[in-house]
Amino acid sequence: MSAAGDINRSRDLYVAFAFAAADLLVEVEEDGRIGFAVGAAMALAGKPARLLSGLPLAELFIPEDAERISRALIRIDRGERVRHMLLHTPGRDETHPSKPVALSGYRHPQRAHARLIALSHAAALETPAEAHDPITGLLDKDGFTDLARRMLSESSAVDATDAYQLTMLEVPQVEKVRAEAGPLAADEFMAELGDRLRACSVGGDAAGELGDNKYGLIHAPNVTADAIESTIGELLHAFLPPPPHQSVFSASMTLDGAGVSSEEAANALIYSLNAFSRGGSMTLDDLTTDLRPRLSETVAQMREIKTVIDTGGFELVFQPVVDLWTGVVHHFECLVRFPGRDSPFETVTFAENVGMVGGLDLAILRRAIDFMRSTMGKHDALRFAVNLSGRSLSHIGTARQLLEIVREAIDLRGRLLFELTESAEVEDLPAVNGVLQMLRRQGFPVCLDDFGAGAAAFHYLRALQVDHVKIDGSYVREISANGESTPFLRAIAQLCRDLKVGTIAEFVENTETTNLLKLLKVRFGQGYHFGKPISPRPAADVALRGWAVDNMEWQNGLLICRTAL
């Protein structure tokens, strides 16, 4: 190349360098070697810029970063821009330690097989020390989730076979080591466990503790889950008597974000991590039925739910809630059904975990309102309860839309009720209670669903002012089977009477249970004894006769359930 060509080339690079606001700009050839460098090379690479020509780009960084650099160059060659990928220089000695460096790059605008790479100091991008456990060196859950989201973007343009893997591990024996080995040995074990997990991970720092005896790491596809299980199993064997045949459980998924938006991929990733790390009895055996082996499959299900919401691709059915003393149908619970699925529970729970349940709740509410205004649902004796997830009410935007919809439905005051469901625990009870009270003040009663089980414990009733409590069906089933739940039912019923809150028992299956509930002064019941969920169809002459099916009939303008009498 001529001197004039070099000057023009340098001028172009200086313009690009100024635009990128980088500390060092390098031009990387097709073979991965640096062809040209300009900028503060000494501060970042420990060498003058002129001595970088001919060196492989990966040689400027620690060996653990080599694979990530290779992936970045592949993405650039495909026309993508790489932004702020965190790498580390090797460090020469104690006075020149390793430095975090942010790499950004894009395809050279003039040379087909070259790339322009901008390198800058990136201390602000490095995971803070407080995000690491002082003994294991592992990231906490938030730190690991943030890192996983960053690394997900690095996999978004590569083939699924080359994408990073996320492996989640459950190691129940950790608790036994901590209990039996003594404090010093336990710390030694935990430090070694952290070292082994981090050694298997990309860059030596992509591993975290996600919950009790639960861990996660991001690794290259050539590191297998079996190999990870094996190294942890060896460590357990060194600290314990022969452990069980299988002492480490794992589930892996591919972080393939290709073809999906960054927001969709991030939501799917967070869903998978939360599904694994949340408390309770869930194990990896349970998770494997819920966790998709590829992130893109989780995103596909998210898109399917979004399509259902946008197109209204669901149906509503209605199950009666009956006054045990008079047989009058107090209201119907609106239950959603999805085409081709036996139960809506998994779909609704999935929507909650990926942050989509608000849209689903609002779509169901709009459908219910339309039905209540139709010829089939427009009658003073027909009341309907719509389920709302606690997560919907906790989300400011969703709660605002809900209140706007309700303000436009003032004609349904007294006929439209709401049930707060407990499949996802409510975190901000005061905020949720504020929304509930706004509904109640406008004339829309509120019921607390599944009381006494799962998240809906007594502290809910203390924090949330409601009109009705629906007693969890597990208590109701047991009352006629063995009577063991009778004291609990009696206590719940008495507490609700003291608080002037109505009681509804679900899963009422027979006359014996109905009579026992009446002895305990439970007011309402719901279950197959009174009726299964129905889809009423208008009769030829009078639309409302469509409700008079099975054991229900109209009497003096009221819908009566005969089996309740």
C-alpha positions, -999 to 999 in steps of 0.1 A, spaced: 0 0 0 13 35 -8 20 62 18 -10 81 6 -31 50 11 -17 46 46 -26 83 54 -61 79 40 -65 46 59 -53 62 92 -76 92 87 -106 69 82 -96 50 113 -92 81 134 -127 93 124 -140 59 134 -120 60 166 -134 94 175 -169 82 167 -165 52 189 -149 72 218 -126 42 223 -92 40 240 -78 17 213 -89 9 178 -76 -21 160 -83 -35 125 -85 -73 126 -78 -94 95 -97 -125 84 -73 -148 102 -79 -130 135 -46 -111 136 -43 -74 141 -35 -55 109 -35 -20 122 -38 -3 157 -41 32 169 -47 47 204 -37 41 240 -23 6 234 2 8 264 -26 14 289 -47 -15 276 -23 -40 260 10 -31 277 26 -26 242 29 3 218 3 3 191 29 -3 164 39 -36 180 4 -50 179 4 -56 142 6 -93 134 -6 -104 169 -38 -125 172 -64 -103 188 -71 -131 214 -35 -128 226 -43 -94 242 -67 -112 267 -68 -141 291 -71 -176 275 -106 -180 290 -118 -152 268 -105 -167 235 -137 -185 227 -158 -154 234 -136 -134 211 -140 -160 183 -178 -158 187 -176 -120 185 -157 -121 153 -182 -145 138 -210 -121 147 -192 -92 131 -186 -112 100 -223 -118 98 -230 -80 98 -238 -76 134 -225 -49 157 -210 -62 189 -214 -38 218 -196 -37 252 -185 -73 255 -166 -76 288 -131 -91 285 -100 -92 307 -63 -84 299 -39 -110 315 -20 -85 337 18 -85 338 25 -84 375 12 -71 408 18 -35 397 1 -41 363 -29 -63 372 -56 -76 349 -80 -49 336 -116 -53 325 -119 -42 288 -151 -36 268 -149 -47 232 -172 -33 205 -169 -39 168 -184 -40 134 -176 -51 99 -151 -29 80 -172 -7 57 -146 -9 29 -128 -42 33 -150 -73 30 -130 -96 54 -118 -71 79 -133 -59 112 -129 -27 131 -126 -33 169 -129 -6 196 -114 -14 230 -120 7 260 -116 6 298 -147 -11 313 -144 -11 351 -180 -1 353 -191 -32 333 -173 -56 356 -194 -76 381 -190 -58 414 -172 -76 442 -202 -75 465 -221 -97 439 -197 -125 447 -199 -148 478 -167 -142 498 -161 -180 503 -172 -196 470 -165 -166 447 -198 -174 431 -222 -147 419 -254 -141 437 -287 -147 418 -290 -111 406 -254 -109 395 -256 -142 377 -289 -131 360 -273 -99 348 -243 -117 335 -264 -143 318 -284 -116 300 -252 -100 287 -238 -133 275 -271 -142 259 -266 -113 235 -233 -128 225 -251 -160 214 -279 -144 195 -263 -146 161 -245 -180 162 -258 -214 153 -277 -231 181 -250 -259 181 -224 -232 190 -244 -212 214 -236 -210 251 -252 -235 274 -269 -227 307 -267 -256 332 -286 -255 365 -275 -279 392 -291 -291 423 -267 -306 449 -288 -317 480 -257 -332 497 -242 -297 502 -265 -293 532 -251 -326 547 -215 -315 542 -223 -282 560 -239 -301 589 -214 -329 594 -180 -316 582 -176 -288 608 -172 -250 601 -136 -251 587 -141 -281 565 -174 -268 553 -158 -235 542 -131 -255 525 -157 -276 507 -177 -245 496 -146 -228 483 -136 -258 463 -172 -262 450 -171 -226 438 -137 -231 421 -149 -262 403 -181 -245 390 -163 -214 379 -136 -235 362 -163 -251 340 -178 -217 331 -170 -193 303 -143 -168 314 -140 -185 348 -166 -163 364 -199 -172 348 -212 -193 378 -236 -184 406 -256 -196 435 -293 -194 427 -310 -207 458 -307 -234 486 -282 -259 472 -290 -247 436 -263 -234 413 -261 -222 377 -232 -218 352 -229 -207 316 -204 -228 296 -193 -236 262 -211 -264 243 -181 -287 245 -184 -287 283 -211 -313 290 -235 -315 319 -222 -350 326 -187 -336 331 -199 -309 354 -219 -334 375 -188 -357 376 -165 -330 390 -190 -320 417 -196 -357 425 -158 -363 430 -158 -333 454 -187 -347 474 -170 -381 476 -139 -365 491 -159 -349 520 -186 -375 527 -190 -412 530 -200 -428 497 -228 -404 486 -260 -417 469 -257 -431 434 -269 -398 420 -259 -369 442 -260 -341 416 -289 -333 394 -287 -310 364 -309 -295 336 -294 -276 307 -307 -253 280 -292 -236 250 -290 -198 251 -300 -195 214 -316 -161 210 -315 -161 173 -346 -149 156 -362 -134 187 -360 -99 202 -336 -92 231 -366 -85 254 -382 -118 246 -350 -137 251 -343 -120 284 -378 -127 297 -375 -163 287 -341 -165 304 -354 -149 336 -384 -172 336 -361 -203 334 -339 -191 362 -368 -181 384 -385 -215 378 -354 -232 391 -344 -209 420 -378 -203 435 -384 -219 469 -407 -247 479 -405 -283 469 -396 -279 432 -367 -300 421 -349 -304 388 -370 -335 382 -400 -312 383 -383 -285 364 -374 -307 334 -411 -309 326 -413 -271 326 -379 -260 313 -375 -259 275 -342 -274 263 -338 -244 241 -344 -208 250 -360 -203 216 -387 -229 225 -396 -209 256 -398 -178 235 -420 -197 210 -445 -205 239 -444 -169 249 -453 -158 214 -481 -184 213 -496 -169 245 -492 -134 230 -511 -145 199 -538 -159 221 -541 -126 239 -540 -105 208 -565 -126 188 -588 -136 217 -580 -172 210 -596 -186 242 -631 -194 256 -648 -186 288 -669 -212 308 -688 -205 339 -691 -225 372 -718 -216 397 -711 -205 433 -743 -214 453 -758 -202 486 -758 -233 507 -789 -222 526 -812 -210 498 -798 -228 467 -796 -194 449 -767 -191 425 -748 -161 439 -724 -158 410 -705 -177 383 -667 -179 382 -653 -171 348 -628 -198 339 -606 -196 308 -601 -225 284 -574 -227 257 -580 -247 225 -563 -281 225 -554 -280 262 -570 -300 290 -562 -275 318 -554 -238 317 -532 -240 349 -499 -245 332 -505 -218 306 -516 -192 332 -486 -201 355 -462 -198 326 -477 -164 317 -472 -153 353 -436 -163 354 -426 -146 321 -444 -114 330 -473 -118 305 -502 -126 328 -513 -89 330 -522 -89 293 -540 -122 297 -559 -111 327 -571 -79 309 -581 -98 278 -602 -122 299 -618 -92 317 -627 -75 285 -642 -107 272 -662 -112 304 -675 -76 303 -687 -81 267 -705 -113 277 -722 -96 306 -736 -70 283 -748 -95 258 -783 -109 256 -770 -141 272 -754 -125 302 -775 -94 308 -797 -101 338 -796 -87 374 -795 -122 388 -764 -131 368 -731 -121 385 -696 -131 373 -663 -132 390 -631 -126 370 -597 -139 382 -568 -115 386 -532 -126 393 -515 -109 422 -487 -101 398 -511 -82 376 -522 -60 405 -485 -55 415 -476 -41 380 -484 -4 379 -492 -3 342 -515 -33 343 -533 -20 374 -538 14 357 -553 -3 326 -575 -24 349 -589 6 367 -596 23 334 -615 -7 321 -636 -8 353 -644 29 351 -660 22 317 -680 -7 332 -699 12 358 -731 -3 344 -719 -37 358 -715 -24 393 -727 -52 418 -727 -78 390 -689 -79 383 -667 -94 410 -629 -101 411 -610 -130 426 -574 -125 436 -556 -157 427 -526 -171 446 -507 -191 421 -480 -165 422 -472 -149 456 -480 -112 460 -449 -93 470 -462 -58 475 -494 -63 495 -500 -26 504 -499 -17 467 -523 -45 458 -546 -36 486 -548 -1 473 -560 -14 439 -585 -37 455 -600 -9 476 -604 12 445 -624 -16 429 -645 -21 460 -653 16 463 -666 16 428 -690 -13 437 -670 -43 425 -667 -69 453 -634 -88 458 -627 -124 468 -595 -139 480 -590 -172 462 -576 -205 476 -573 -192 511 -553 -214 535 -530 -229 510 -498 -218 492 -492 -181 493 -527 -171 504 -521 -175 541 -535 -156 570 -512 -126 566 -531 -120 533 -563 -116 551 -547 -92 575 -532 -71 547 -560 -72 522 -596 -60 528 -619 -83 508 -656 -92 507 -653 -130 504 -627 -157 511 -627 -188 490 -615 -217 512 -589 -239 495 -604 -272 482 -579 -294 500 -596 -286 533 -630 -293 518 -621 -327 503 -608 -339 537 -638 -329 557 -659 -357 544 -630 -382 540 -616 -382 575 -626 -350 593 -590 -340 600 -595 -306 584 -626 -298 604 -608 -277 631 -591 -257 604 -623 -251 586 -641 -241 618 -613 -216 626 -613 -201 591 -651 -198 592 -651 -182 626 -623 -158 617 -642 -147 586 -674 -141 606 -655 -120 631 -641 -99 602 -675 -98 585 -661 -116 554 -682 -141 534 -669 -177 530 -670 -198 499 -659 -235 499 -646 -249 467 -645 -286 456 -679 -294 471 -687 -329 456 -716 -343 475 -745 -337 499 -726 -349 530 -700 -322 525 -726 -296 519 -743 -305 552 -710 -304 571 -702 -270 557 -735 -257 568 -728 -269 603 -696 -249 602 -717 -219 590 -699 -216 556 -722 -196 534 -714 -205 498 -702 -235 479 -687 -243 445 -680 -278 430 -694 -305 408 -722 -312 433 -738 -279 421 -725 -280 386 -696 -283 362 -684 -253 342 -708 -246 314 -710 -227 282 -747 -216 281 -764 -216 247 -796 -195 242 -829 -214 238 -850 -208 208 -874 -185 225 -857 -170 255 -819 -165 257 -817 -168 295 -832 -203 294 -798 -214 283 -787 -212 320 -814 -236 331 -794 -267 324 -787 -299 344 -798 -291 380 -805 -253 376 -838 -236 370 -853 -201 371 -876 -193 400 -891 -158 405 -862 -141 386 -835 -161 405 -814 -190 392 -817 -219 417 -796 -249 421 -818 -279 430 -791 -301 445 -783 -274 471 -818 -277 485 
